[in-house]
Amino acid sequence: MKRSLIFAAAILAVLGLVWVAFAQSKTSPPPSGRTAEAERVPSRRSTWRQRQSQAIAAIEEHLAKMKLAIEASSARRENWQNLSDQEKSKLREQFRQMRDARHKSIAEIEDELAILKGRRTLQQEHEEAITKLNEILELAKKEKATETTAALQKLIEGKKKAFDERMDKLNLPQRTRTRTRNN
């Protein structure tokens, strides 16, 4: 009798705790402090994760296409010696088209990889490269090499412009908010 009474009391205690926890979870605000309306709007982190998933899927798709093209071209090359000149020229044109498509796929994969890297990493890499070029520019100015100085300035401006265009193309916006330290 005592066993069943203790068992029933334990079950009732567990049910009571579960009921309180369940009721509390319905009435309390989300743990992040956001309202229910804000929960429906995707956060920057979830948007970023979704964009990363899309980039990875696009890379996989391009790699699959490239793999199929490589397999198809290797099968055609085996019979090369048995083909007539007209067939060979036709195949050369097909190979040229496949090479162009492969280069386009590689460029698109590089863009997707840049998206995965993120703007901050790309910005740091760009700034390191520009810093090195600026150091060389200062050396050229010291040596009074005017043609070299002009060429380096043109190169630096071209790289900055290309970087900004690529960031716009990849839709990686520049951060407008700056961090400040509290001393």
C-alpha positions as CSV (number, residue, x, y, z in Angstrom):
1,M,0.0,0.0,0.0
2,K,2.8,2.4,0.9
3,R,4.6,1.7,-2.4
4,S,1.5,2.5,-4.5
5,L,0.9,5.7,-2.5
6,I,4.5,6.8,-3.0
7,F,4.4,5.9,-6.6
8,A,1.1,7.9,-7.1
9,A,2.5,10.9,-5.2
10,A,5.6,10.9,-7.4
11,I,3.5,10.8,-10.6
12,L,1.3,13.6,-9.4
13,A,4.4,15.7,-8.5
14,V,5.9,15.1,-12.0
15,L,2.6,16.0,-13.7
16,G,2.3,19.1,-11.6
17,L,5.8,20.3,-12.6
18,V,5.2,19.5,-16.3
19,W,1.9,21.4,-16.1
20,V,3.5,24.5,-14.5
21,A,6.4,24.4,-17.0
22,F,3.9,24.1,-20.0
23,A,1.7,26.9,-18.7
24,Q,4.8,29.1,-18.1
25,S,6.2,28.6,-21.6
26,K,2.9,29.8,-23.2
27,T,2.7,33.0,-21.2
28,S,6.4,34.1,-21.0
29,P,8.0,36.2,-23.8
30,P,10.6,34.5,-26.0
31,P,14.0,34.1,-24.2
32,S,15.7,36.5,-26.7
33,G,13.5,39.3,-25.5
34,R,12.0,39.7,-28.9
35,T,8.2,40.1,-29.3
36,A,6.1,37.7,-31.3
37,E,6.0,40.1,-34.3
38,A,9.8,40.3,-34.3
39,E,10.0,36.5,-34.2
40,R,8.3,36.3,-37.6
41,V,10.9,38.6,-39.2
42,P,14.0,36.6,-40.0
43,S,17.1,37.6,-38.1
44,R,20.3,38.5,-39.8
45,R,21.8,35.2,-38.6
46,S,19.0,33.1,-40.2
47,T,19.2,35.1,-43.4
48,W,22.9,34.5,-43.5
49,R,22.5,30.8,-42.9
50,Q,20.0,30.6,-45.6
51,R,22.3,32.5,-48.0
52,Q,25.2,30.1,-47.1
53,S,22.9,27.1,-47.8
54,Q,22.0,28.6,-51.2
55,A,25.7,29.2,-52.0
56,I,26.6,25.6,-51.1
57,A,23.8,24.3,-53.2
58,A,24.9,26.4,-56.2
59,I,28.5,25.2,-55.8
60,E,27.3,21.6,-55.8
61,E,25.2,22.1,-58.9
62,H,28.1,23.7,-60.8
63,L,30.4,20.9,-59.8
64,A,27.9,18.3,-60.9
65,K,27.6,20.0,-64.3
66,M,31.4,20.2,-64.7
67,K,31.8,16.5,-63.8
68,L,29.3,15.5,-66.4
69,A,31.0,17.6,-69.0
70,I,34.4,16.1,-68.2
71,E,33.0,12.6,-68.4
72,A,31.4,13.3,-71.7
73,S,34.5,14.9,-73.2
74,S,36.8,11.9,-72.2
75,A,34.5,9.5,-74.0
76,R,34.7,11.5,-77.2
77,R,38.5,11.8,-77.1
78,E,39.0,8.1,-77.1
79,N,37.6,7.8,-80.7
80,W,39.6,10.9,-82.0
81,Q,41.8,9.0,-84.4
82,N,38.9,7.3,-86.1
83,L,37.2,10.6,-87.0
84,S,37.2,12.5,-90.2
85,D,38.5,16.1,-90.4
86,Q,35.0,17.5,-90.5
87,E,34.0,15.5,-87.4
88,K,37.2,16.6,-85.6
89,S,36.5,20.3,-86.3
90,K,33.0,19.8,-85.1
91,L,34.3,18.2,-81.9
92,R,36.9,21.0,-81.5
93,E,34.1,23.5,-81.5
94,Q,32.2,21.5,-78.9
95,F,35.3,21.2,-76.7
96,R,35.7,25.0,-77.0
97,Q,32.1,25.5,-75.9
98,M,32.6,23.1,-73.0
99,R,35.8,24.9,-72.0
100,D,34.0,28.3,-72.0
101,A,31.1,26.8,-70.0
102,R,33.6,25.3,-67.5
103,H,35.3,28.7,-67.1
104,K,32.0,30.3,-66.5
105,S,31.1,27.7,-63.9
106,I,34.4,28.2,-62.2
107,A,33.8,31.9,-62.0
108,E,30.4,31.3,-60.5
109,I,31.8,28.9,-58.0
110,E,34.4,31.5,-57.0
111,D,31.6,34.0,-56.5
112,E,29.7,31.5,-54.3
113,L,32.9,30.9,-52.3
114,A,33.3,34.7,-51.9
115,I,29.7,34.8,-50.5
116,L,30.7,32.0,-48.0
117,K,33.8,33.9,-47.0
118,G,31.7,37.0,-46.2
119,R,32.3,40.6,-46.7
120,R,34.5,41.0,-43.6
121,T,37.1,38.4,-44.7
122,L,37.1,39.7,-48.3
123,Q,37.5,43.3,-47.0
124,Q,40.5,42.2,-44.9
125,E,42.1,40.4,-47.8
126,H,41.5,43.5,-50.0
127,E,43.0,45.9,-47.5
128,E,46.1,43.7,-47.0
129,A,46.7,43.7,-50.7
130,I,46.2,47.5,-51.0
131,T,48.5,48.1,-48.0
132,K,51.3,46.2,-49.7
133,L,50.7,48.1,-53.0
134,N,50.8,51.4,-51.0
135,E,54.1,50.4,-49.5
136,I,55.5,49.8,-52.9
137,L,54.0,53.1,-54.0
138,E,55.9,54.9,-51.2
139,L,59.1,53.3,-52.2
140,A,58.6,54.4,-55.8
141,K,57.9,57.9,-54.6
142,K,61.1,57.9,-52.6
143,E,63.1,56.8,-55.6
144,K,61.3,59.5,-57.7
145,A,60.1,56.9,-60.2
146,T,57.2,58.9,-61.7
147,E,56.1,56.3,-64.3
148,T,56.1,53.5,-61.7
149,T,54.3,55.7,-59.2
150,A,51.6,56.5,-61.8
151,A,51.3,52.9,-62.8
152,L,50.9,51.8,-59.1
153,Q,48.3,54.5,-58.4
154,K,46.3,53.3,-61.5
155,L,46.6,49.7,-60.3
156,I,45.5,50.6,-56.8
157,E,42.5,52.5,-58.0
158,G,41.6,49.7,-60.4
159,K,41.7,47.1,-57.7
160,K,39.5,49.3,-55.4
161,K,37.0,49.8,-58.1
162,A,37.0,46.1,-59.0
163,F,36.5,45.2,-55.4
164,D,33.5,47.6,-55.0
165,E,31.9,46.3,-58.2
166,R,32.4,42.7,-57.0
167,M,30.8,43.4,-53.7
168,D,27.9,45.0,-55.4
169,K,27.6,42.1,-57.8
170,L,27.6,39.6,-54.9
171,N,25.2,41.8,-53.0
172,L,27.4,42.0,-50.0
173,P,26.6,45.4,-48.6
174,Q,29.2,47.5,-46.9
175,R,28.7,47.9,-43.2
176,T,27.6,51.4,-42.4
177,R,27.6,51.0,-38.6
178,T,31.0,51.5,-36.9
179,R,31.9,50.1,-33.5
180,T,33.1,52.4,-30.8
181,R,34.9,51.4,-27.7
182,N,33.9,52.6,-24.3
183,N,36.9,53.5,-22.2
